[in-house]
Amino acid sequence: MAEASVFRNAIGFMEKIGVYDIVLPFLLIFTIIFAILEKTKILGIEKVGDQELTKKNINSIVAFCTSFLVIASTQLVSVINEVIANVVL
């Protein structure tokens, strides 16, 4: 029984520090935006030797800023949390 309470306390601690309201939605939006930018190559490519690579630094900054703008809106975060809960079910 002690293990269940430790796990419950860990989940409660993560909820108190905002993991579910800030960190996880941020990571989700960042990952989706970064993947879209990498796949579409909309911000350009650079040649390194014989290879054409995407501009990962620009893609990551755009995804990072976009994620922060989404997280700044509490309404969007609540919609994301609701949608994720419904998708899981």
FIROFI-192742 format. One record per atom (N, C-alpha, C): z, y, x. Coordinates in Angstrom, 3 decimals, m for minus. Layout:
<recs>
c3, c2, c1
Z, Y, X
...
</recs>
This chain:
<recs>
c3, c2, c1
0.000, m1.202, 0.801
0.000, 0.000, 0.000
0.000, 1.269, 0.845
0.556, 1.185, 2.047
0.616, 2.355, 2.910
m0.781, 2.806, 3.315
m1.720, 1.863, 3.460
m3.073, 2.215, 3.860
m3.776, 3.048, 2.793
m3.561, 2.697, 1.525
m4.206, 3.439, 0.449
m3.697, 4.874, 0.401
m2.418, 5.074, 0.631
m1.891, 6.436, 0.584
m2.374, 7.252, 1.785
m2.544, 6.610, 2.937
m3.077, 7.319, 4.102
m4.510, 7.761, 3.825
m5.296, 6.869, 3.230
m6.684, 7.208, 2.888
m6.707, 8.323, 1.851
m5.846, 8.239, 0.848
m5.782, 9.272, m0.187
m5.370, 10.608, 0.427
m4.435, 10.576, 1.363
m4.016, 11.809, 2.030
m5.150, 12.399, 2.867
m5.931, 11.548, 3.511
m7.061, 12.029, 4.309
m8.109, 12.687, 3.412
m8.391, 12.072, 2.271
m9.359, 12.651, 1.326
m8.836, 13.983, 0.796
m7.548, 14.033, 0.458
m6.950, 15.276, m0.022
m6.986, 16.373, 1.024
m6.745, 16.005, 2.287
m6.794, 16.989, 3.374
m8.200, 17.541, 3.531
m9.210, 16.661, 3.479
m10.596, 17.138, 3.610
m10.963, 18.055, 2.456
m10.443, 17.768, 1.264
m10.725, 18.632, 0.125
m10.062, 19.995, 0.300
m8.860, 20.010, 0.849
m8.153, 21.280, 1.057
m8.858, 22.178, 2.064
m9.417, 21.600, 3.112
m10.061, 22.438, 4.125
m11.505, 22.780, 3.768
m12.023, 22.254, 2.658
m13.329, 22.667, 2.179
m14.502, 21.824, 2.633
m14.251, 20.589, 3.005
m15.349, 19.727, 3.452
m16.350, 19.501, 2.329
m15.861, 19.288, 1.124
m16.755, 18.966, 0.002
m17.447, 20.195, m0.562
m16.838, 21.351, m0.427
m17.422, 22.565, m0.996
m18.267, 23.352, m0.004
m18.056, 23.143, 1.280
m18.763, 23.946, 2.281
m19.556, 23.088, 3.260
m18.886, 22.179, 3.923
m19.508, 21.450, 5.030
m20.614, 20.506, 4.551
m20.314, 19.660, 3.589
m21.320, 18.682, 3.142
m22.538, 19.327, 2.485
m22.367, 20.310, 1.571
m23.571, 20.982, 1.054
m24.362, 21.704, 2.143
m23.665, 22.301, 3.123
m24.350, 22.959, 4.228
m25.202, 21.962, 5.003
m24.619, 20.817, 5.348
m25.359, 19.810, 6.099
m26.538, 19.263, 5.304
m26.353, 19.076, 4.005
m27.434, 18.572, 3.158
m28.602, 19.556, 3.125
m28.316, 20.815, 2.858
m29.379, 21.823, 2.779
m30.040, 22.011, 4.140
m29.242, 22.061, 5.210
m29.795, 22.208, 6.553
m30.751, 21.065, 6.875
m30.335, 19.846, 6.579
m31.165, 18.683, 6.887
m32.469, 18.693, 6.100
m32.389, 19.015, 4.833
m33.596, 19.024, 3.995
m34.568, 20.112, 4.452
m34.056, 21.327, 4.670
m34.923, 22.433, 5.098
m35.521, 22.150, 6.473
m34.704, 21.654, 7.403
m35.197, 21.351, 8.748
m36.281, 20.276, 8.702
m36.070, 19.240, 7.887
m37.063, 18.172, 7.779
m38.371, 18.685, 7.191
m38.281, 19.548, 6.197
m39.498, 20.117, 5.600
m40.244, 20.966, 6.619
m39.509, 21.780, 7.368
m40.162, 22.631, 8.371
m40.782, 21.810, 9.493
m40.115, 20.742, 9.898
m40.665, 19.881, 10.945
m41.918, 19.148, 10.462
m41.886, 18.674, 9.241
m43.011, 17.896, 8.717
m44.232, 18.776, 8.457
m44.017, 19.967, 7.900
m45.153, 20.820, 7.549
m45.686, 21.614, 8.737
m44.866, 21.787, 9.763
m45.243, 22.567, 10.957
m45.670, 23.982, 10.576
m45.011, 24.528, 9.576
m45.398, 25.825, 9.036
m45.108, 26.971, 10.006
m44.122, 26.812, 10.887
m43.778, 27.871, 11.830
m44.473, 27.708, 13.171
m45.395, 26.781, 13.250
m46.205, 26.650, 14.446
m45.838, 25.470, 15.320
m46.708, 25.274, 16.314
m46.510, 24.189, 17.274
m46.696, 24.756, 18.673
m46.198, 24.011, 19.645
m46.396, 24.408, 21.036
m46.886, 23.205, 21.816
m47.733, 23.468, 22.800
m48.278, 22.383, 23.617
m47.399, 22.168, 24.837
m47.009, 20.913, 25.031
m46.251, 20.515, 26.215
m47.037, 19.372, 26.834
m47.765, 19.685, 27.877
m48.627, 18.680, 28.479
m49.748, 18.326, 27.521
m49.839, 17.051, 27.165
m50.860, 16.590, 26.219
m50.351, 16.556, 24.782
m49.066, 16.793, 24.591
m48.466, 16.652, 23.258
m48.350, 17.998, 22.554
m48.465, 17.939, 21.234
m48.206, 19.109, 20.405
m46.873, 18.876, 19.703
m45.901, 19.713, 20.005
m44.564, 19.585, 19.434
m44.270, 20.770, 18.525
m43.432, 20.521, 17.530
m43.030, 21.608, 16.642
m42.042, 22.507, 17.364
m41.911, 23.707, 16.872
m40.964, 24.659, 17.452
m39.588, 24.403, 16.838
m38.866, 23.464, 17.420
m37.591, 23.024, 16.872
m36.548, 24.134, 16.853
m36.564, 25.003, 17.856
m35.567, 26.070, 17.889
m35.747, 27.039, 16.726
m36.980, 27.396, 16.414
m37.239, 28.295, 15.288
m36.939, 27.589, 13.976
m37.363, 26.329, 13.868
m37.087, 25.566, 12.647
m35.585, 25.439, 12.395
m34.825, 25.201, 13.447
m33.384, 25.032, 13.265
m32.707, 26.341, 12.878
m33.144, 27.454, 13.442
m32.552, 28.749, 13.082
m32.867, 29.109, 11.634
m34.096, 28.884, 11.204
m34.465, 29.173, 9.811
m33.681, 28.282, 8.858
m33.555, 27.003, 9.179
m32.790, 26.087, 8.338
m31.311, 26.467, 8.318
m30.777, 26.898, 9.455
m29.374, 27.304, 9.564
m29.106, 28.531, 8.699
m29.952, 29.525, 8.799
m29.775, 30.750, 8.007
m29.932, 30.488, 6.513
m30.912, 29.691, 6.163
m31.118, 29.348, 4.760
m29.915, 28.604, 4.205
m29.365, 27.701, 4.991
m28.186, 26.945, 4.558
m26.997, 27.869, 4.342
m26.812, 28.834, 5.232
m25.721, 29.779, 5.045
m25.912, 30.617, 3.791
m27.132, 31.029, 3.505
m27.388, 31.801, 2.289
m27.098, 30.975, 1.034
m27.418, 29.696, 1.070
m27.136, 28.830, m0.073
m25.634, 28.646, m0.241
m24.934, 28.413, 0.848
m23.486, 28.197, 0.787
m22.759, 29.462, 0.345
m23.311, 30.624, 0.625
m22.686, 31.886, 0.217
m22.659, 32.035, m1.302
m23.548, 31.367, m1.990
m23.589, 31.416, m3.455
m22.783, 30.252, m4.019
m21.650, 30.563, m4.612
m20.791, 29.504, m5.161
m21.459, 28.804, m6.339
m22.316, 29.519, m7.067
m23.020, 28.895, m8.189
m23.975, 27.812, m7.695
m24.698, 28.091, m6.612
m25.607, 27.085, m6.065
m24.850, 25.870, m5.542
m23.711, 26.104, m4.912
m22.910, 24.995, m4.397
m22.401, 24.127, m5.541
m21.979, 24.735, m6.625
m21.510, 23.941, m7.761
m22.653, 23.146, m8.389
m23.846, 23.723, m8.436
m25.007, 22.994, m8.941
m25.337, 21.817, m8.027
m25.296, 22.038, m6.725
m25.561, 20.962, m5.758
m24.554, 19.831, m5.933
m23.271, 20.181, m6.051
m22.242, 19.159, m6.229
m22.436, 18.376, m7.519
m22.827, 19.061, m8.594
m23.076, 18.377, m9.862
m24.275, 17.441, m9.766
m25.343, 17.918, m9.173
m26.550, 17.105, m9.042
m26.288, 15.871, m8.182
m25.570, 16.041, m7.089
m25.260, 14.909, m6.219
m24.408, 13.887, m6.959
m23.440, 14.359, m7.727
m22.589, 13.440, m8.496
m23.409, 12.656, m9.509
m24.342, 13.324, m10.165
m25.177, 12.631, m11.153
m26.164, 11.680, m10.499
m26.678, 12.029, m9.342
m27.620, 11.146, m8.649
m26.912, 9.887, m8.195
m25.691, 10.015, m7.732
m24.941, 8.848, m7.275
m24.696, 7.894, m8.425
m24.394, 8.429, m9.594
m24.173, 7.569, m10.762
m25.468, 6.936, m11.201
</recs>
